Each structure stands twice: as structure tokens, then as C-alpha cells.
């Protein structure tokens, strides 16, 4: 985040004052796989290595972190080079990827088509959670999302174990970036995605559900709404999605048997 000088108007008292405020930062990360430029991601400049790993996992370029030989993050150049082991056929992975654009904006993944034409991932997890546990984990975002409280300009995402304990949490100007960050963090810590679940503050869109399904996360719960694209992708991938998780209520759109009263 960055400090800026602003003029704040109060229309109720018809007064104005000059104050220091915080705004969310957005910078480009140039992601390379071996020597090939894969994408430029507009993102918050934090947890960049984890963002790179999570993005490559959720887009199918990586199947696991064991395929990585080396990660070189050059923060001064805003670039991250991920070198894969020689046995990995990168060209084939890229051909099978759903990503058709090389610039990924922070505008909630709009440049990333969720209409995937390849083999759709399927979730077979038998994970079941108590609804109160889901509510508590989503509610924690309000208290732990420091960047949002200071700027109001970022999304938060977190991955929890089945018992509710926090595995990892991240914030970013793009909700899909926040999801990639926590996926990367969890993967690097060898988390079991099939026995974990994702919570977030933003809308549940098709690209978010795709990312979760790609790594095996069976449940997504959000403070915000589900989009039609998110519901379609959840039905296709066997993912449970719950929206408007607030005020002791939630809307479950797909595979409700995984969240029990």
C-alpha cells in the first residue's frame, strides 16, 4: 500500500480537510516459464513468488511443486522466472492451458476466459464441514484483512484445514490473484488440498472455481455473491460453493451435502 495526500469532503458538515490516506498498489509481474514469457500479471506487490507458483498450478502448467527446479524472483525488474525440471514438456502444458491472453488484469479475471474447452477437472473429495465452522472462517477475513481495512481496495482469500485452522491468507487487488497467492503458499507448505477449503471476500466467478478445482479444493465460501459462471463451473467440476456467508446465513449453490447444519 502507498501513502497519499487527499482532500476529504464531509457533505453533512460542509467541511473539508487535507489528510494522509492509504491506497492499494498495483504493479506488473512478468512471469516466465523457463525462458518463455508466460504472462504479465497486474497485482499487489507482495507474495510474488507464491503468486507465480499458485498461478502456474491453477492454470495447469504445473502439476505439483516438485516439478520446479528453481524460482528466481527479481523484484527490481518485477519479474519471476520459474525453471522446471528437464523432464517436463512445457510446450504441451501450454497447449492444454485455458489461458489465451498474456496480460492478466486485476479487474477480477475478466481477461481470463473460464469457458475452458479442455478436460475439466473433477473433485471427488468426501470432505464435509459444519456450517458454523464455515461461517467462522469466512468471518475471520473481516479481522485479518489488514490491507482491506486500510485501503478498501483489495480482496482477501484464505485456505483452512478441515478443522478450521488457518493454513494461509493473502490479499491482492485482484480476487483471482489473491486465490493464486494462497494456493501457492499452501502448495509450498505441502498442504492437502482435498482436505481443505477456500474462503474469500470477492464474488465467486468461473475462473475462481476453475482454479480451486484444478488443485483439488472441494469447497469455496465467500462473503460475496456467486456469479452464474461460478455456478456453471462448480456444477461441472463437483465443487461446493456458498455465497453471502454473513449474518449467520449463507446461500449454498452446488453440492450442499458438503456443508451440514
C-alpha positions as CSV (number, residue, x, y, z in Angstrom):
1,X,0.0,0.0,0.0
2,X,1.1,3.6,-0.5
3,X,0.5,6.8,1.4
4,X,-1.1,9.7,-0.5
5,X,-2.3,13.2,0.4
6,X,-6.0,13.7,-0.2
7,X,-8.7,16.2,0.4
8,X,-11.6,14.7,2.3
9,X,-15.1,16.3,2.0
10,X,-17.8,15.9,4.6
11,X,-21.1,16.9,3.0
12,X,-23.0,16.6,6.2
13,X,-21.0,19.4,7.9
14,X,-19.9,21.1,4.6
15,X,-16.3,20.9,5.6
16,X,-13.1,19.7,4.0
17,X,-9.6,18.8,5.3
18,X,-6.3,17.6,3.9
19,X,-5.2,14.3,5.3
20,X,-2.9,11.4,4.6
21,X,-4.6,8.2,3.4
22,X,-3.6,4.7,2.1
23,X,-4.3,3.3,-1.3
24,X,-3.7,-0.2,-2.7
25,X,-0.7,-0.6,-5.0
26,X,-0.9,-2.3,-8.4
27,X,2.2,-3.3,-10.3
28,X,3.0,-5.7,-13.2
29,X,4.7,-9.0,-12.5
30,X,6.3,-10.5,-15.6
31,X,6.1,-14.3,-15.3
32,X,8.5,-16.5,-17.2
33,X,8.4,-20.3,-17.5
34,X,11.9,-21.4,-18.3
35,X,13.0,-18.8,-20.9
36,X,9.5,-18.1,-22.3
37,X,7.3,-15.2,-21.2
38,X,4.1,-16.8,-19.9
39,X,2.1,-13.7,-18.7
40,X,2.2,-10.3,-17.2
41,X,0.0,-10.2,-14.1
42,X,-1.2,-6.9,-12.7
43,X,-1.2,-7.4,-8.9
44,X,-0.3,-6.2,-5.4
45,X,3.5,-6.3,-5.0
46,X,3.5,-8.9,-2.2
47,X,4.0,-12.7,-2.0
48,X,5.1,-12.6,-5.7
49,X,6.9,-16.0,-5.7
50,X,3.8,-17.6,-4.1
51,X,1.6,-15.9,-6.7
52,X,3.7,-17.3,-9.5
53,X,3.6,-20.8,-8.2
54,X,-0.1,-20.7,-7.4
55,X,-0.9,-19.3,-10.8
56,X,1.0,-22.0,-12.7
57,X,-0.6,-24.7,-10.6
58,X,-4.1,-23.3,-11.0
59,X,-3.6,-23.0,-14.8
60,X,-2.2,-26.5,-15.3
61,X,1.3,-25.5,-16.2
62,X,2.5,-27.2,-13.0
63,X,1.1,-30.4,-11.6
64,X,3.0,-30.1,-8.3
65,X,5.7,-28.0,-6.8
66,X,8.1,-31.0,-7.2
67,X,8.3,-30.1,-10.9
68,X,10.1,-26.9,-10.1
69,X,13.8,-26.8,-10.3
70,X,14.4,-23.2,-9.4
71,X,12.5,-19.9,-8.8
72,X,14.3,-16.6,-9.4
73,X,12.4,-13.5,-8.3
74,X,13.8,-10.2,-9.5
75,X,11.8,-7.6,-7.6
76,X,13.7,-4.7,-9.0
77,X,12.7,-5.8,-12.5
78,X,9.2,-7.0,-11.4
79,X,9.9,-10.4,-13.0
80,X,9.7,-14.0,-11.8
81,X,11.5,-16.8,-13.6
82,X,10.2,-20.4,-12.9
83,X,12.6,-23.0,-14.2
84,X,11.0,-26.5,-14.5
85,X,12.8,-29.8,-14.4
86,X,14.1,-31.0,-17.8
87,X,11.7,-33.9,-17.9
88,X,8.7,-31.6,-18.1
89,X,7.3,-30.9,-21.6
90,X,6.4,-27.2,-21.1
91,X,5.1,-26.8,-24.7
92,X,2.5,-29.5,-24.2
93,X,1.4,-28.0,-20.9
94,X,0.9,-24.6,-22.5
95,X,-1.1,-26.0,-25.4
96,X,-3.5,-27.6,-22.9
97,X,-3.9,-24.5,-20.8
98,X,-7.1,-22.4,-20.8
99,X,-5.2,-19.1,-20.7
100,X,-5.3,-17.3,-24.0
101,X,-4.2,-13.8,-23.0
102,X,-0.7,-12.8,-21.9
103,X,-1.8,-9.8,-19.9
104,X,-3.9,-10.6,-16.8
105,X,-5.5,-7.5,-15.4
106,X,-6.5,-7.0,-11.7
107,X,-10.1,-6.5,-12.8
108,X,-11.4,-9.7,-11.3
109,X,-10.1,-12.0,-14.0
110,X,-12.2,-10.6,-16.9
111,X,-9.3,-11.2,-19.3
112,X,-9.2,-14.9,-18.4
113,X,-11.8,-17.0,-20.1
114,X,-13.5,-19.5,-17.8
115,X,-15.0,-21.3,-20.8
116,X,-12.4,-24.0,-20.8
117,X,-12.6,-26.3,-23.8
118,X,-10.2,-29.0,-22.5
119,X,-10.7,-31.7,-19.9
120,X,-12.5,-30.1,-16.9
121,X,-11.1,-31.1,-13.5
122,X,-13.4,-33.1,-11.2
123,X,-13.5,-33.1,-7.5
124,X,-14.1,-36.4,-5.7
125,X,-13.4,-35.3,-2.1
126,X,-15.7,-36.5,0.7
127,X,-14.9,-33.6,2.9
128,X,-18.0,-32.3,4.9
129,X,-17.9,-29.2,7.1
130,X,-20.2,-27.9,9.8
131,X,-21.9,-24.7,8.6
132,X,-20.9,-22.8,11.8
133,X,-17.2,-23.6,11.1
134,X,-17.6,-22.2,7.5
135,X,-19.2,-19.1,8.9
136,X,-16.4,-18.5,11.5
137,X,-13.6,-19.0,8.9
138,X,-15.2,-16.5,6.4
139,X,-15.9,-14.1,9.3
140,X,-12.2,-14.1,10.2
141,X,-11.4,-12.3,6.9
142,X,-13.0,-9.2,8.4
143,X,-10.5,-9.2,11.2
144,X,-7.4,-10.4,9.4
145,X,-7.6,-8.4,6.2
146,X,-5.5,-5.5,7.2
147,X,-4.9,-4.3,3.7
148,X,-8.6,-4.0,3.1
149,X,-9.2,-2.1,6.3
150,X,-6.6,0.4,5.4
151,X,-7.3,0.9,1.7
152,X,-10.7,-0.7,0.9
153,X,-9.1,-1.6,-2.4
154,X,-8.0,-5.3,-2.1
155,X,-9.6,-8.7,-2.0
156,X,-8.7,-11.3,0.7
157,X,-8.5,-15.1,0.4
158,X,-7.6,-17.9,2.8
159,X,-7.3,-21.6,2.9
160,X,-8.3,-23.5,6.0
161,X,-7.9,-27.1,7.1
162,X,-11.0,-29.2,7.7
163,X,-10.8,-28.4,11.5
164,X,-10.9,-24.7,10.7
165,X,-7.3,-23.9,11.4
166,X,-5.7,-21.4,9.0
167,X,-3.2,-22.7,6.5
168,X,-2.5,-19.4,4.7
169,X,-4.1,-16.0,3.9
170,X,-3.3,-13.3,1.3
171,X,-4.6,-10.0,-0.1
172,X,-4.4,-8.6,-3.6
173,X,-6.1,-6.0,-5.9
174,X,-7.4,-8.9,-8.0
175,X,-9.5,-11.6,-6.4
176,X,-8.1,-14.2,-8.7
177,X,-4.6,-13.1,-7.7
178,X,-5.4,-13.5,-4.0
179,X,-6.6,-17.0,-4.8
180,X,-3.4,-17.8,-6.7
181,X,-1.3,-16.5,-3.8
182,X,-2.9,-18.7,-1.1
183,X,-2.8,-21.7,-3.5
184,X,0.9,-21.1,-4.0
185,X,1.5,-20.6,-0.3
186,X,-0.4,-23.8,0.6
187,X,1.3,-25.9,-2.1
188,X,4.8,-24.8,-1.0
189,X,3.9,-25.9,2.6
190,X,2.7,-29.3,1.2
191,X,-0.9,-28.7,2.3
192,X,-3.6,-31.4,1.5
193,X,-6.0,-29.5,-0.8
194,X,-8.5,-32.3,-0.8
195,X,-9.0,-31.9,3.0
196,X,-9.0,-28.1,2.9
197,X,-11.4,-25.3,1.8
198,X,-11.1,-21.8,0.3
199,X,-12.7,-18.7,1.7
200,X,-12.7,-15.3,0.0
201,X,-14.1,-11.8,0.2
202,X,-14.9,-11.4,-3.6
203,X,-17.5,-12.8,-5.9
204,X,-17.3,-16.5,-6.8
205,X,-16.7,-16.4,-10.6
206,X,-15.9,-19.1,-13.0
207,X,-12.2,-18.5,-13.0
208,X,-12.0,-18.7,-9.2
209,X,-13.9,-22.0,-9.2
210,X,-11.7,-23.4,-12.0
211,X,-8.5,-22.5,-10.0
212,X,-9.9,-24.2,-6.9
213,X,-10.9,-27.4,-8.8
214,X,-7.6,-27.5,-10.6
215,X,-5.7,-28.1,-7.4
216,X,-8.4,-30.2,-5.7
217,X,-10.1,-27.7,-3.3
218,X,-13.7,-29.1,-2.8
219,X,-15.4,-26.2,-1.1
220,X,-15.4,-22.4,-1.7
221,X,-17.2,-19.9,0.7
222,X,-17.4,-16.2,0.2
223,X,-18.7,-13.0,1.8
224,X,-19.9,-12.0,-1.6
225,X,-22.2,-13.4,-4.3
226,X,-21.8,-16.3,-6.7
227,X,-21.9,-15.4,-10.4
228,X,-23.6,-17.6,-13.0
229,X,-20.2,-18.5,-14.4
230,X,-19.1,-19.7,-11.0
231,X,-22.2,-21.9,-10.6
232,X,-21.8,-23.4,-14.0
233,X,-18.1,-24.2,-13.4
234,X,-18.9,-25.6,-9.9
235,X,-21.5,-27.9,-11.3
236,X,-19.1,-29.1,-14.0
237,X,-16.2,-29.7,-11.5
238,X,-18.2,-31.0,-8.5
239,X,-17.2,-28.1,-6.3
240,X,-19.4,-26.8,-3.5
241,X,-19.9,-23.0,-3.4
242,X,-21.5,-20.9,-0.8
243,X,-22.1,-17.2,-1.1
244,X,-23.3,-14.4,1.1
245,X,-21.8,-16.1,4.2
246,X,-22.6,-13.4,6.7
247,X,-25.1,-12.7,9.5
248,X,-25.3,-16.4,10.4
249,X,-26.7,-17.1,6.9
250,X,-25.3,-18.5,3.7
251,X,-26.6,-19.4,0.2
252,X,-25.3,-22.8,-1.0
253,X,-25.5,-23.1,-4.8
254,X,-24.0,-26.5,-5.5
255,X,-23.3,-29.9,-3.8
256,X,-24.9,-28.8,-0.5
257,X,-24.2,-32.2,1.1
258,X,-20.6,-31.0,2.0
259,X,-21.9,-28.3,4.3
260,X,-24.1,-29.6,7.1
261,X,-26.2,-27.9,9.9
